[in-house]
Amino acid sequence: MAGQKLTDKTELTDNLATTDKLMVVDASDTSGSAQGTSKFFTPHLLNVTEKVSIDNTAFKNLPTSAATLVGFPGAGYVTVPLSVLVKHTPGSTPNTQTMGIKIGFVDGSTSQYWGETRFWPDSPTYVGQWFEFGQTFGGIKGLSDSTIENQKLLMYATGNVSATATDTLDVYVTYKRVKI
């Protein structure tokens, strides 16, 4: 779009998606001009926030089957979670079983994870509450005993879920990808 100024464009007012394209001038590549070469990049190397909705079936399966929060980042990359914000909606029959939620790279691990909350969501007293996971410096044995390169970021539960539970979760994951 020759002759158009960036400031004449419509402003993006929503979160960046990993599929958005941003323009940059690569000053180290002078093949286009002495000042650099115009290129696009996707914001996977910037902080990105994505919403993941966990329906009731997936909620009840969290103790046996993790929900993917962020997919495989690609060879040579790791996902670095910054914050995980969760809105819990219990529905008409809330879970009453004691469970905990963990965020990590190893499905089902009770010793290697990024963040956790114990004993939630397990009671109608938590109706509609929001919870935030933050960095806890990994579980008692770190994030993983193998590589976290090109691994999915997962949410899973320890404990049980009531068979009649009608809970759902909306999860807002803020993360960045790092080339290693």
Secondary structure, 3 states (H helix, E strand, C coil): CCCCCHHHCCCCCCCCCCCCCEEEEECCCCCCCCCCEEEEECHHHCCEEEEEEECHHHHHHCCCCCEEEECCCCCCEEEEEEEEEEEEECCCCCCCCCEEEEEECCCCCCCCCCEEECCCCCCHHHCCCEEEECCCCCECCECCCCCCCCCCEEEEEEECCCCCCCCEEEEEEEEEEEEC
